[in-house]
Amino acid sequence: PGVNLIPVSRLNILRLAPGGHVGRFCIWTKSAFEKLDQLYGTWTEASTMKKNFNLPQQIMSNSDLGRLLKSDEIQSAIRQPKKQGSHSVLKKNPLKNHAIMTRLNPYSDVTRRNAILQSRLGAYKR
């Protein structure tokens, strides 16, 4: 339980990083690294097992992303952050909030008062 053995010839990204989360503790043997070099090749030698396969070249020469984003060249090219404007007003339910209902329908006070009087009159008649 918790230990997986995977041969180098059958490496699978879903086994090494399930869910896309890198962080598995992997133990590699010397023969596994040699097999990787044969399978995928190195920066200087081509693969012996795969035809016309080259290792992808690194895209970023400087991998310090925080320093890159704070550089003057990047900061001058990106747009300024949006200023915090006024937030939208929360819509209140007029069926539960009597003040909002009165604002929407001024006659609702009269109908509400009549409904209360009718219920009291019905209770009084019983």
MOPAC internal coordinates of N, CA, C and O (Angstrom, degrees):
PM7 1SCF
backbone

  N    0.0000 0     0.00 0     0.00 0    0    0    0
  C    1.4577 1     0.00 0     0.00 0    1    0    0
  C    1.5282 1   110.62 1     0.00 0    2    1    0
  O    1.2310 1   120.87 1   -56.00 1    3    2    1
  N    1.3219 1   115.93 1   124.00 1    3    2    1
  C    1.4476 1   120.16 1   178.29 1    5    3    2
  C    1.5144 1   114.27 1    88.54 1    6    5    3
  O    1.2310 1   119.66 1   176.83 1    7    6    5
  N    1.3359 1   118.25 1    -3.17 1    7    6    5
  C    1.4629 1   121.03 1  -179.59 1    9    7    6
  C    1.5241 1   107.73 1  -119.27 1   10    9    7
  O    1.2310 1   120.76 1   -56.22 1   11   10    9
  N    1.3221 1   116.15 1   123.78 1   11   10    9
  C    1.4591 1   121.22 1   178.34 1   13   11   10
  C    1.5136 1   108.84 1  -119.06 1   14   13   11
  O    1.2310 1   120.85 1   -45.23 1   15   14   13
  N    1.3107 1   115.98 1   134.77 1   15   14   13
  C    1.4579 1   121.96 1   174.73 1   17   15   14
  C    1.5169 1   107.69 1  -110.20 1   18   17   15
  O    1.2310 1   120.78 1   -56.03 1   19   18   17
  N    1.3278 1   116.12 1   123.97 1   19   18   17
  C    1.4544 1   120.51 1  -178.39 1   21   19   18
  C    1.5195 1   107.89 1  -129.12 1   22   21   19
  O    1.2310 1   120.22 1   -54.14 1   23   22   21
  N    1.3304 1   117.19 1   125.86 1   23   22   21
  C    1.4668 1   118.15 1   175.54 1   25   23   22
  C    1.5295 1   110.18 1   -69.95 1   26   25   23
  O    1.2310 1   120.58 1   -29.41 1   27   26   25
  N    1.3047 1   116.49 1   150.59 1   27   26   25
  C    1.4600 1   121.96 1  -176.00 1   29   27   26
  C    1.5223 1   110.93 1   -62.61 1   30   29   27
  O    1.2310 1   119.98 1   146.91 1   31   30   29
  N    1.3179 1   117.64 1   -33.09 1   31   30   29
  C    1.4635 1   120.35 1  -178.31 1   33   31   30
  C    1.5321 1   111.59 1   -70.66 1   34   33   31
  O    1.2310 1   119.63 1   165.39 1   35   34   33
  N    1.3291 1   118.31 1   -14.61 1   35   34   33
  C    1.4678 1   121.64 1  -179.61 1   37   35   34
  C    1.5213 1   112.37 1  -121.13 1   38   37   35
  O    1.2310 1   120.11 1  -144.58 1   39   38   37
  N    1.3071 1   117.39 1    35.42 1   39   38   37
  C    1.4576 1   120.28 1   179.04 1   41   39   38
  C    1.5175 1   110.40 1   -62.18 1   42   41   39
  O    1.2310 1   121.08 1   -39.85 1   43   42   41
  N    1.3043 1   115.53 1   140.15 1   43   42   41
  C    1.4569 1   121.25 1  -178.04 1   45   43   42
  C    1.5252 1   107.52 1  -137.57 1   46   45   43
  O    1.2310 1   120.56 1   -50.71 1   47   46   45
  N    1.3298 1   116.54 1   129.29 1   47   46   45
  C    1.4635 1   120.07 1  -178.10 1   49   47   46
  C    1.5251 1   111.06 1   -65.32 1   50   49   47
  O    1.2310 1   120.18 1   150.34 1   51   50   49
  N    1.3195 1   117.26 1   -29.66 1   51   50   49
  C    1.4618 1   119.75 1   179.02 1   53   51   50
  C    1.5311 1   111.52 1   -70.24 1   54   53   51
  O    1.2310 1   120.30 1   153.55 1   55   54   53
  N    1.3251 1   117.04 1   -26.45 1   55   54   53
  C    1.4656 1   119.99 1   175.89 1   57   55   54
  C    1.5298 1   111.18 1   -80.78 1   58   57   55
  O    1.2310 1   120.65 1   141.79 1   59   58   57
  N    1.3405 1   116.36 1   -38.21 1   59   58   57
  C    1.4620 1   119.99 1  -177.77 1   61   59   58
  C    1.5221 1   111.98 1   -77.02 1   62   61   59
  O    1.2310 1   120.25 1   143.65 1   63   62   61
  N    1.3239 1   117.13 1   -36.35 1   63   62   61
  C    1.4705 1   121.08 1  -178.04 1   65   63   62
  C    1.5242 1   108.76 1  -136.66 1   66   65   63
  O    1.2310 1   119.69 1  -103.03 1   67   66   65
  N    1.3283 1   118.19 1    76.97 1   67   66   65
  C    1.4631 1   119.54 1  -178.07 1   69   67   66
  C    1.5254 1   111.38 1   -64.99 1   70   69   67
  O    1.2310 1   120.99 1   -45.81 1   71   70   69
  N    1.3166 1   115.71 1   134.19 1   71   70   69
  C    1.4544 1   120.28 1  -178.94 1   73   71   70
  C    1.5117 1   113.33 1    74.82 1   74   73   71
  O    1.2310 1   119.56 1  -170.11 1   75   74   73
  N    1.3178 1   118.44 1     9.89 1   75   74   73
  C    1.4553 1   121.17 1   179.90 1   77   75   74
  C    1.5192 1   113.60 1    80.05 1   78   77   75
  O    1.2310 1   119.92 1  -171.88 1   79   78   77
  N    1.3340 1   117.77 1     8.12 1   79   78   77
  C    1.4585 1   121.49 1  -179.72 1   81   79   78
  C    1.5199 1   109.29 1   -98.49 1   82   81   79
  O    1.2310 1   121.39 1   -70.99 1   83   82   81
  N    1.3064 1   114.94 1   109.01 1   83   82   81
  C    1.4573 1   119.32 1   179.10 1   85   83   82
  C    1.5189 1   108.31 1   -78.01 1   86   85   83
  O    1.2310 1   120.16 1   -41.97 1   87   86   85
  N    1.2847 1   117.30 1   138.03 1   87   86   85
  C    1.4512 1   118.84 1   178.51 1   89   87   86
  C    1.5121 1   113.04 1   157.12 1   90   89   87
  O    1.2310 1   120.12 1  -165.24 1   91   90   89
  N    1.3004 1   117.37 1    14.76 1   91   90   89
  C    1.4494 1   119.71 1   176.75 1   93   91   90
  C    1.5221 1   109.55 1   -77.27 1   94   93   91
  O    1.2310 1   120.57 1   -34.55 1   95   94   93
  N    1.3039 1   116.52 1   145.45 1   95   94   93
  C    1.4571 1   121.77 1   176.06 1   97   95   94
  C    1.5214 1   107.20 1   -85.11 1   98   97   95
  O    1.2310 1   120.22 1   -66.12 1   99   98   97
  N    1.3221 1   117.18 1   113.88 1   99   98   97
  C    1.4622 1   122.41 1  -176.89 1  101   99   98
  C    1.5230 1   109.09 1  -113.38 1  102  101   99
  O    1.2310 1   121.14 1   -44.53 1  103  102  101
  N    1.2936 1   115.43 1   135.47 1  103  102  101
  C    1.4613 1   121.80 1   175.00 1  105  103  102
  C    1.5256 1   106.70 1  -111.58 1  106  105  103
  O    1.2310 1   120.96 1   -58.29 1  107  106  105
  N    1.3106 1   115.76 1   121.71 1  107  106  105
  C    1.4515 1   121.71 1  -178.00 1  109  107  106
  C    1.5242 1   109.07 1  -110.08 1  110  109  107
  O    1.2310 1   120.84 1   -36.76 1  111  110  109
  N    1.3090 1   116.00 1   143.24 1  111  110  109
  C    1.4602 1   120.49 1   174.96 1  113  111  110
  C    1.5263 1   108.90 1   -97.05 1  114  113  111
  O    1.2310 1   120.94 1   -14.59 1  115  114  113
  N    1.3165 1   115.80 1   165.41 1  115  114  113
  C    1.4572 1   120.42 1   179.46 1  117  115  114
  C    1.5216 1   110.35 1   -63.94 1  118  117  115
  O    1.2310 1   120.59 1   140.83 1  119  118  117
  N    1.3241 1   116.47 1   -39.17 1  119  118  117
  C    1.4727 1   119.59 1   179.77 1  121  119  118
  C    1.5332 1   110.73 1   -67.32 1  122  121  119
  O    1.2310 1   120.29 1   149.99 1  123  122  121
  N    1.3312 1   117.05 1   -30.01 1  123  122  121
  C    1.4723 1   119.67 1   177.42 1  125  123  122
  C    1.5276 1   110.51 1   -66.42 1  126  125  123
  O    1.2310 1   120.30 1   138.31 1  127  126  125
  N    1.3335 1   117.03 1   -41.69 1  127  126  125
  C    1.4658 1   119.81 1   177.74 1  129  127  126
  C    1.5292 1   111.30 1   -65.66 1  130  129  127
  O    1.2310 1   120.69 1   142.53 1  131  130  129
  N    1.3038 1   116.29 1   -37.47 1  131  130  129
  C    1.4694 1   119.04 1   177.61 1  133  131  130
  C    1.5269 1   110.31 1   -65.97 1  134  133  131
  O    1.2310 1   120.66 1   140.95 1  135  134  133
  N    1.3139 1   116.35 1   -39.05 1  135  134  133
  C    1.4736 1   121.01 1   178.35 1  137  135  134
  C    1.5330 1   109.99 1   -66.41 1  138  137  135
  O    1.2310 1   120.19 1   142.01 1  139  138  137
  N    1.3436 1   117.24 1   -37.99 1  139  138  137
  C    1.4615 1   120.58 1   176.20 1  141  139  138
  C    1.5194 1   111.34 1   -61.89 1  142  141  139
  O    1.2310 1   120.88 1   139.13 1  143  142  141
  N    1.3349 1   115.92 1   -40.87 1  143  142  141
  C    1.4646 1   119.78 1   178.39 1  145  143  142
  C    1.5235 1   111.08 1   -63.90 1  146  145  143
  O    1.2310 1   120.11 1   142.21 1  147  146  145
  N    1.3371 1   117.40 1   -37.79 1  147  146  145
  C    1.4688 1   120.40 1   177.89 1  149  147  146
  C    1.5264 1   110.32 1   -69.93 1  150  149  147
  O    1.2310 1   120.68 1   140.86 1  151  150  149
  N    1.3265 1   116.31 1   -39.14 1  151  150  149
  C    1.4580 1   120.96 1  -174.78 1  153  151  150
  C    1.5268 1   112.08 1   -73.70 1  154  153  151
  O    1.2310 1   120.19 1   132.17 1  155  154  153
  N    1.3248 1   117.23 1   -47.83 1  155  154  153
  C    1.4626 1   121.04 1  -174.71 1  157  155  154
  C    1.5253 1   113.73 1  -108.88 1  158  157  155
  O    1.2310 1   119.81 1   166.77 1  159  158  157
  N    1.3006 1   117.96 1   -13.23 1  159  158  157
  C    1.4487 1   121.02 1  -178.53 1  161  159  158
  C    1.5187 1   111.51 1    83.02 1  162  161  159
  O    1.2310 1   120.89 1     1.19 1  163  162  161
  N    1.3012 1   115.91 1  -178.81 1  163  162  161
  C    1.4624 1   121.54 1   177.69 1  165  163  162
  C    1.5237 1   107.35 1  -122.49 1  166  165  163
  O    1.2310 1   120.58 1     4.86 1  167  166  165
  N    1.3481 1   116.50 1  -175.14 1  167  166  165
  C    1.4618 1   119.78 1   179.07 1  169  167  166
  C    1.5258 1   110.82 1   -67.90 1  170  169  167
  O    1.2310 1   120.79 1   152.72 1  171  170  169
  N    1.3327 1   116.10 1   -27.28 1  171  170  169
  C    1.4655 1   118.55 1  -176.06 1  173  171  170
  C    1.5257 1   112.56 1  -102.25 1  174  173  171
  O    1.2310 1   119.39 1   153.60 1  175  174  173
  N    1.3303 1   118.77 1   -26.40 1  175  174  173
  C    1.4668 1   121.79 1  -176.99 1  177  175  174
  C    1.5175 1   110.26 1  -117.05 1  178  177  175
  O    1.2310 1   120.83 1   -33.86 1  179  178  177
  N    1.3249 1   116.01 1   146.14 1  179  178  177
  C    1.4654 1   120.80 1   178.99 1  181  179  178
  C    1.5280 1   109.95 1   -79.95 1  182  181  179
  O    1.2310 1   121.02 1   -15.73 1  183  182  181
  N    1.2980 1   115.66 1   164.27 1  183  182  181
  C    1.4625 1   121.41 1   179.18 1  185  183  182
  C    1.5129 1   109.77 1   -70.48 1  186  185  183
  O    1.2310 1   120.64 1   -39.29 1  187  186  185
  N    1.3302 1   116.38 1   140.71 1  187  186  185
  C    1.4599 1   119.99 1   177.33 1  189  187  186
  C    1.5249 1   111.39 1   -92.44 1  190  189  187
  O    1.2310 1   119.75 1   160.00 1  191  190  189
  N    1.3148 1   118.09 1   -20.00 1  191  190  189
  C    1.4663 1   121.15 1  -177.06 1  193  191  190
  C    1.5325 1   112.53 1   -98.99 1  194  193  191
  O    1.2310 1   119.92 1   152.38 1  195  194  193
  N    1.3244 1   117.76 1   -27.62 1  195  194  193
  C    1.4634 1   121.26 1  -179.92 1  197  195  194
  C    1.5199 1   108.79 1  -111.56 1  198  197  195
  O    1.2310 1   120.91 1   -43.88 1  199  198  197
  N    1.3012 1   115.86 1   136.12 1  199  198  197
  C    1.4582 1   120.92 1   179.86 1  201  199  198
  C    1.5314 1   109.75 1   -85.19 1  202  201  199
  O    1.2310 1   120.44 1   -43.23 1  203  202  201
  N    1.3065 1   116.76 1   136.77 1  203  202  201
  C    1.4661 1   124.36 1   175.63 1  205  203  202
  C    1.5319 1   112.69 1    55.44 1  206  205  203
  O    1.2310 1   120.04 1  -142.61 1  207  206  205
  N    1.3033 1   117.53 1    37.39 1  207  206  205
  C    1.4652 1   120.49 1   177.73 1  209  207  206
  C    1.5133 1   108.87 1  -106.88 1  210  209  207
  O    1.2310 1   120.77 1   -52.77 1  211  210  209
  N    1.3193 1   116.13 1   127.23 1  211  210  209
  C    1.4582 1   122.35 1   175.99 1  213  211  210
  C    1.5165 1   108.77 1  -121.66 1  214  213  211
  O    1.2310 1   120.95 1   -37.68 1  215  214  213
  N    1.3158 1   115.79 1   142.32 1  215  214  213
  C    1.4547 1   118.85 1   174.66 1  217  215  214
  C    1.5204 1   109.34 1   -65.56 1  218  217  215
  O    1.2310 1   119.67 1   -41.55 1  219  218  217
  N    1.3150 1   118.23 1   138.45 1  219  218  217
  C    1.4706 1   119.22 1   179.33 1  221  219  218
  C    1.5212 1   110.95 1   -65.80 1  222  221  219
  O    1.2310 1   121.32 1   -39.31 1  223  222  221
  N    1.3186 1   115.07 1   140.69 1  223  222  221
  C    1.4493 1   120.36 1   178.93 1  225  223  222
  C    1.5234 1   109.68 1   -78.96 1  226  225  223
  O    1.2310 1   120.38 1   -31.11 1  227  226  225
  N    1.3013 1   116.89 1   148.89 1  227  226  225
  C    1.4556 1   120.25 1   178.73 1  229  227  226
  C    1.5205 1   109.67 1   -69.56 1  230  229  227
  O    1.2310 1   120.84 1   -40.84 1  231  230  229
  N    1.3156 1   116.01 1   139.16 1  231  230  229
  C    1.4594 1   121.19 1  -177.08 1  233  231  230
  C    1.5195 1   110.49 1   -84.14 1  234  233  231
  O    1.2310 1   120.38 1   139.06 1  235  234  233
  N    1.3173 1   116.87 1   -40.94 1  235  234  233
  C    1.4603 1   120.99 1  -177.86 1  237  235  234
  C    1.5211 1   109.93 1   -99.21 1  238  237  235
  O    1.2310 1   120.76 1   -51.42 1  239  238  237
  N    1.3056 1   116.16 1   128.58 1  239  238  237
  C    1.4570 1   118.92 1   176.52 1  241  239  238
  C    1.5261 1   110.69 1   -83.72 1  242  241  239
  O    1.2310 1   120.48 1   152.24 1  243  242  241
  N    1.3406 1   116.69 1   -27.76 1  243  242  241
  C    1.4594 1   121.81 1   177.31 1  245  243  242
  C    1.5228 1   107.32 1  -115.89 1  246  245  243
  O    1.2310 1   120.09 1   -67.15 1  247  246  245
  N    1.3057 1   117.43 1   112.85 1  247  246  245
  C    1.4615 1   120.10 1  -174.33 1  249  247  246
  C    1.5306 1   112.91 1   -92.16 1  250  249  247
  O    1.2310 1   119.67 1  -173.06 1  251  250  249
  N    1.3261 1   118.24 1     6.94 1  251  250  249
  C    1.4552 1   120.88 1   176.99 1  253  251  250
  C    1.5296 1   108.13 1   -82.17 1  254  253  251
  O    1.2310 1   120.76 1   -93.36 1  255  254  253
  N    1.3283 1   116.15 1    86.64 1  255  254  253
  C    1.4575 1   122.17 1  -172.48 1  257  255  254
  C    1.5248 1   112.14 1   -66.16 1  258  257  255
  O    1.2310 1   120.04 1   141.81 1  259  258  257
  N    1.3148 1   117.54 1   -38.19 1  259  258  257
  C    1.4601 1   120.47 1   179.08 1  261  259  258
  C    1.5104 1   112.16 1   -61.11 1  262  261  259
  O    1.2310 1   120.67 1   137.52 1  263  262  261
  N    1.3182 1   116.33 1   -42.48 1  263  262  261
  C    1.4652 1   120.46 1   178.95 1  265  263  262
  C    1.5260 1   111.11 1   -68.71 1  266  265  263
  O    1.2310 1   121.09 1   143.28 1  267  266  265
  N    1.3275 1   115.52 1   -36.72 1  267  266  265
  C    1.4588 1   119.04 1   178.41 1  269  267  266
  C    1.5228 1   111.28 1   -64.50 1  270  269  267
  O    1.2310 1   120.18 1   135.79 1  271  270  269
  N    1.3249 1   117.27 1   -44.21 1  271  270  269
  C    1.4586 1   120.59 1  -177.92 1  273  271  270
  C    1.5216 1   112.28 1   -67.33 1  274  273  271
  O    1.2310 1   119.92 1   151.78 1  275  274  273
  N    1.3187 1   117.76 1   -28.22 1  275  274  273
  C    1.4616 1   121.12 1  -179.80 1  277  275  274
  C    1.5310 1   112.61 1   -87.76 1  278  277  275
  O    1.2310 1   120.06 1   178.65 1  279  278  277
  N    1.3260 1   117.50 1    -1.35 1  279  278  277
  C    1.4638 1   119.59 1  -178.09 1  281  279  278
  C    1.5292 1   110.45 1   -69.47 1  282  281  279
  O    1.2310 1   120.72 1   -23.46 1  283  282  281
  N    1.3069 1   116.22 1   156.54 1  283  282  281
  C    1.4632 1   121.98 1  -177.31 1  285  283  282
  C    1.5254 1   112.04 1   -64.40 1  286  285  283
  O    1.2310 1   120.04 1   143.88 1  287  286  285
  N    1.3292 1   117.53 1   -36.12 1  287  286  285
  C    1.4640 1   120.85 1  -178.85 1  289  287  286
  C    1.5247 1   111.11 1   -63.18 1  290  289  287
  O    1.2310 1   120.56 1   135.19 1  291  290  289
  N    1.3273 1   116.54 1   -44.81 1  291  290  289
  C    1.4705 1   120.94 1  -179.30 1  293  291  290
  C    1.5237 1   110.00 1   -70.94 1  294  293  291
  O    1.2310 1   120.06 1   135.27 1  295  294  293
  N    1.3239 1   117.48 1   -44.73 1  295  294  293
  C    1.4569 1   120.91 1  -177.36 1  297  295  294
  C    1.5265 1   111.77 1   -63.95 1  298  297  295
  O    1.2310 1   119.61 1   148.58 1  299  298  297
  N    1.3189 1   118.34 1   -31.42 1  299  298  297
  C    1.4591 1   119.81 1   179.00 1  301  299  298
  C    1.5286 1   111.50 1   -76.22 1  302  301  299
  O    1.2310 1   120.06 1   157.31 1  303  302  301
  N    1.3360 1   117.48 1   -22.69 1  303  302  301
  C    1.4639 1   120.44 1  -177.39 1  305  303  302
  C    1.5265 1   113.06 1   -89.19 1  306  305  303
  O    1.2310 1   119.78 1   152.57 1  307  306  305
  N    1.3277 1   118.02 1   -27.43 1  307  306  305
  C    1.4675 1   118.80 1  -177.13 1  309  307  306
  C    1.5164 1   110.20 1   -83.26 1  310  309  307
  O    1.2310 1   120.96 1   -23.48 1  311  310  309
  N    1.3191 1   115.76 1   156.52 1  311  310  309
  C    1.4618 1   119.74 1  -179.94 1  313  311  310
  C    1.5191 1   109.88 1   -79.67 1  314  313  311
  O    1.2310 1   121.21 1   -21.04 1  315  314  313
  N    1.3078 1   115.30 1   158.96 1  315  314  313
  C    1.4586 1   121.26 1  -178.77 1  317  315  314
  C    1.5291 1   109.87 1   -70.33 1  318  317  315
  O    1.2310 1   119.81 1   -29.83 1  319  318  317
  N    1.3223 1   117.98 1   150.17 1  319  318  317
  C    1.4706 1   119.34 1   178.02 1  321  319  318
  C    1.5190 1   110.04 1   -66.13 1  322  321  319
  O    1.2310 1   121.35 1   -31.94 1  323  322  321
  N    1.3281 1   115.02 1   148.06 1  323  322  321
  C    1.4558 1   119.89 1  -179.83 1  325  323  322
  C    1.5161 1   109.60 1   -70.06 1  326  325  323
  O    1.2310 1   121.30 1   -40.60 1  327  326  325
  N    1.3233 1   115.13 1   139.40 1  327  326  325
  C    1.4531 1   119.48 1   178.41 1  329  327  326
  C    1.5177 1   108.98 1   -76.92 1  330  329  327
  O    1.2310 1   121.49 1   -33.11 1  331  330  329
  N    1.3142 1   114.76 1   146.89 1  331  330  329
  C    1.4650 1   120.16 1  -179.40 1  333  331  330
  C    1.5268 1   108.58 1   -71.10 1  334  333  331
  O    1.2310 1   120.37 1   -70.17 1  335  334  333
  N    1.3200 1   116.89 1   109.83 1  335  334  333
  C    1.4518 1   121.61 1   179.88 1  337  335  334
  C    1.5202 1   110.70 1   -89.29 1  338  337  335
  O    1.2310 1   121.41 1     4.44 1  339  338  337
  N    1.3099 1   114.91 1  -175.56 1  339  338  337
  C    1.4601 1   118.27 1   178.57 1  341  339  338
  C    1.5256 1   108.75 1   -71.33 1  342  341  339
  O    1.2310 1   121.01 1   -42.00 1  343  342  341
  N    1.2933 1   115.68 1   138.00 1  343  342  341
  C    1.4537 1   119.92 1  -179.35 1  345  343  342
  C    1.5215 1   109.72 1   -80.20 1  346  345  343
  O    1.2310 1   120.68 1   -22.48 1  347  346  345
  N    1.3077 1   116.30 1   157.52 1  347  346  345
  C    1.4577 1   120.41 1  -177.80 1  349  347  346
  C    1.5235 1   109.81 1   -71.87 1  350  349  347
  O    1.2310 1   121.12 1   -30.85 1  351  350  349
  N    1.3009 1   115.46 1   149.15 1  351  350  349
  C    1.4579 1   121.54 1  -178.39 1  353  351  350
  C    1.5244 1   108.64 1   -77.23 1  354  353  351
  O    1.2310 1   120.91 1   -44.84 1  355  354  353
  N    1.3004 1   115.86 1   135.16 1  355  354  353
  C    1.4498 1   121.26 1   179.64 1  357  355  354
  C    1.5198 1   109.57 1   -72.45 1  358  357  355
  O    1.2310 1   120.42 1   -54.13 1  359  358  357
  N    1.3222 1   116.81 1   125.87 1  359  358  357
  C    1.4503 1   121.46 1  -179.00 1  361  359  358
  C    1.5238 1   109.17 1   -75.49 1  362  361  359
  O    1.2310 1   121.04 1   -51.97 1  363  362  361
  N    1.3177 1   115.62 1   128.03 1  363  362  361
  C    1.4568 1   120.77 1  -178.83 1  365  363  362
  C    1.5193 1   109.17 1   -97.44 1  366  365  363
  O    1.2310 1   120.87 1   -30.59 1  367  366  365
  N    1.3152 1   115.95 1   149.41 1  367  366  365
  C    1.4569 1   122.28 1  -177.67 1  369  367  366
  C    1.5306 1   109.15 1   -81.55 1  370  369  367
  O    1.2310 1   119.63 1   -62.97 1  371  370  369
  N    1.3431 1   118.32 1   117.03 1  371  370  369
  C    1.4722 1   119.79 1  -179.09 1  373  371  370
  C    1.5230 1   113.29 1   -68.89 1  374  373  371
  O    1.2310 1   119.65 1   160.58 1  375  374  373
  N    1.3097 1   118.27 1   -19.42 1  375  374  373
  C    1.4636 1   119.44 1   178.38 1  377  375  374
  C    1.5229 1   111.73 1   -75.53 1  378  377  375
  O    1.2310 1   120.23 1   158.87 1  379  378  377
  N    1.3134 1   117.17 1   -21.13 1  379  378  377
  C    1.4590 1   120.85 1   179.13 1  381  379  378
  C    1.5216 1   112.43 1  -106.44 1  382  381  379
  O    1.2310 1   119.98 1   154.60 1  383  382  381
  N    1.3229 1   117.64 1   -25.40 1  383  382  381
  C    1.4534 1   122.27 1  -177.45 1  385  383  382
  C    1.5325 1   108.22 1  -107.82 1  386  385  383
  O    1.2310 1   120.78 1   -70.13 1  387  386  385
  N    1.3480 1   116.12 1   109.87 1  387  386  385
  C    1.4627 1   120.64 1  -173.30 1  389  387  386
  C    1.5242 1   112.42 1   -69.01 1  390  389  387
  O    1.2310 1   119.46 1   147.84 1  391  390  389
  N    1.3298 1   118.64 1   -32.16 1  391  390  389
  C    1.4632 1   121.06 1   179.41 1  393  391  390
  C    1.5255 1   110.57 1   -66.39 1  394  393  391
  O    1.2310 1   120.10 1   139.76 1  395  394  393
  N    1.3212 1   117.41 1   -40.24 1  395  394  393
  C    1.4544 1   120.95 1   178.23 1  397  395  394
  C    1.5221 1   110.20 1   -68.26 1  398  397  395
  O    1.2310 1   120.27 1   140.29 1  399  398  397
  N    1.3417 1   117.09 1   -39.71 1  399  398  397
  C    1.4607 1   120.44 1   177.75 1  401  399  398
  C    1.5254 1   110.76 1   -62.67 1  402  401  399
  O    1.2310 1   119.96 1   140.14 1  403  402  401
  N    1.3364 1   117.69 1   -39.86 1  403  402  401
  C    1.4628 1   121.51 1   178.45 1  405  403  402
  C    1.5238 1   110.83 1   -65.83 1  406  405  403
  O    1.2310 1   120.67 1   142.63 1  407  406  405
  N    1.3193 1   116.32 1   -37.37 1  407  406  405
  C    1.4571 1   119.25 1   178.01 1  409  407  406
  C    1.5279 1   110.74 1   -65.67 1  410  409  407
  O    1.2310 1   120.46 1   141.80 1  411  410  409
  N    1.3452 1   116.73 1   -38.20 1  411  410  409
  C    1.4606 1   120.41 1   179.63 1  413  411  410
  C    1.5334 1   111.50 1   -75.72 1  414  413  411
  O    1.2310 1   120.67 1   139.25 1  415  414  413
  N    1.3539 1   116.33 1   -40.75 1  415  414  413
  C    1.4625 1   121.82 1  -176.00 1  417  415  414
  C    1.5197 1   108.19 1  -137.03 1  418  417  415
  O    1.2310 1   119.58 1   -83.08 1  419  418  417
  N    1.3348 1   118.41 1    96.92 1  419  418  417
  C    1.4620 1   120.37 1  -177.96 1  421  419  418
  C    1.5340 1   113.04 1   -61.80 1  422  421  419
  O    1.2310 1   119.73 1   155.52 1  423  422  421
  N    1.2952 1   118.13 1   -24.48 1  423  422  421
  C    1.4690 1   121.60 1  -179.63 1  425  423  422
  C    1.5318 1   111.71 1   -75.88 1  426  425  423
  O    1.2310 1   119.92 1   170.43 1  427  426  425
  N    1.3337 1   117.75 1    -9.57 1  427  426  425
  C    1.4658 1   120.22 1  -177.72 1  429  427  426
  C    1.5248 1   111.66 1   -64.95 1  430  429  427
  O    1.2310 1   119.65 1   152.48 1  431  430  429
  N    1.3591 1   118.27 1   -27.52 1  431  430  429
  C    1.4685 1   120.40 1   176.23 1  433  431  430
  C    1.5195 1   110.59 1   -64.28 1  434  433  431
  O    1.2310 1   120.91 1   138.24 1  435  434  433
  N    1.3135 1   115.87 1   -41.76 1  435  434  433
  C    1.4631 1   120.15 1  -179.25 1  437  435  434
  C    1.5197 1   110.41 1   -65.66 1  438  437  435
  O    1.2310 1   120.13 1   133.62 1  439  438  437
  N    1.3208 1   117.36 1   -46.38 1  439  438  437
  C    1.4673 1   120.11 1  -179.50 1  441  439  438
  C    1.5280 1   110.88 1   -65.95 1  442  441  439
  O    1.2310 1   120.02 1   144.43 1  443  442  441
  N    1.3051 1   117.57 1   -35.57 1  443  442  441
  C    1.4607 1   120.76 1   178.14 1  445  443  442
  C    1.5224 1   111.18 1   -67.33 1  446  445  443
  O    1.2310 1   120.97 1   136.84 1  447  446  445
  N    1.3143 1   115.75 1   -43.16 1  447  446  445
  C    1.4675 1   120.60 1   178.48 1  449  447  446
  C    1.5307 1   110.35 1   -63.37 1  450  449  447
  O    1.2310 1   120.42 1   138.50 1  451  450  449
  N    1.3426 1   116.80 1   -41.50 1  451  450  449
  C    1.4594 1   120.36 1   177.70 1  453  451  450
  C    1.5239 1   111.63 1   -64.12 1  454  453  451
  O    1.2310 1   120.29 1   141.63 1  455  454  453
  N    1.3245 1   117.06 1   -38.37 1  455  454  453
  C    1.4674 1   120.57 1   178.73 1  457  455  454
  C    1.5184 1   110.79 1   -65.82 1  458  457  455
  O    1.2310 1   119.98 1   140.93 1  459  458  457
  N    1.3365 1   117.64 1   -39.07 1  459  458  457
  C    1.4703 1   121.02 1   178.52 1  461  459  458
  C    1.5284 1   110.01 1   -66.93 1  462  461  459
  O    1.2310 1   120.32 1   137.37 1  463  462  461
  N    1.3261 1   116.99 1   -42.63 1  463  462  461
  C    1.4685 1   120.56 1   179.04 1  465  463  462
  C    1.5190 1   111.42 1   -64.76 1  466  465  463
  O    1.2310 1   120.45 1   140.70 1  467  466  465
  N    1.3245 1   116.74 1   -39.30 1  467  466  465
  C    1.4567 1   119.80 1   178.75 1  469  467  466
  C    1.5126 1   111.47 1   -65.56 1  470  469  467
  O    1.2310 1   120.29 1   141.66 1  471  470  469
  N    1.3487 1   117.06 1   -38.34 1  471  470  469
  C    1.4685 1   119.53 1   179.12 1  473  471  470
  C    1.5234 1   110.71 1   -69.00 1  474  473  471
  O    1.2310 1   119.77 1   143.33 1  475  474  473
  N    1.3380 1   118.04 1   -36.67 1  475  474  473
  C    1.4611 1   120.03 1   178.32 1  477  475  474
  C    1.5272 1   110.64 1   -70.73 1  478  477  475
  O    1.2310 1   120.64 1   141.71 1  479  478  477
  N    1.3393 1   116.39 1   -38.29 1  479  478  477
  C    1.4555 1   120.47 1   178.35 1  481  479  478
  C    1.5144 1   110.70 1   -65.37 1  482  481  479
  O    1.2310 1   120.46 1   141.87 1  483  482  481
  N    1.3506 1   116.72 1   -38.13 1  483  482  481
  C    1.4725 1   120.77 1   178.03 1  485  483  482
  C    1.5214 1   110.66 1   -67.79 1  486  485  483
  O    1.2310 1   120.31 1   143.53 1  487  486  485
  N    1.3208 1   117.02 1   -36.47 1  487  486  485
  C    1.4594 1   120.53 1   179.74 1  489  487  486
  C    1.5404 1   108.82 1   -71.87 1  490  489  487
  O    1.2310 1   119.40 1   145.44 1  491  490  489
  N    1.3352 1   118.74 1   -34.56 1  491  490  489
  C    1.4612 1   123.25 1  -179.49 1  493  491  490
  C    1.5194 1   111.29 1   -69.87 1  494  493  491
  O    1.2310 1   120.18 1   144.88 1  495  494  493
  N    1.3783 1   117.26 1   -35.12 1  495  494  493
  C    1.4447 1   121.69 1  -179.08 1  497  495  494
  C    1.5299 1   111.32 1   -71.85 1  498  497  495
  O    1.2310 1   118.78 1   153.41 1  499  498  497
  N    1.2547 1   119.92 1   -26.59 1  499  498  497
  C    1.4644 1   122.88 1  -178.91 1  501  499  498
  C    1.4642 1   108.45 1   -70.13 1  502  501  499
  O    1.2310 1   120.10 1   180.00 1  503  502  501

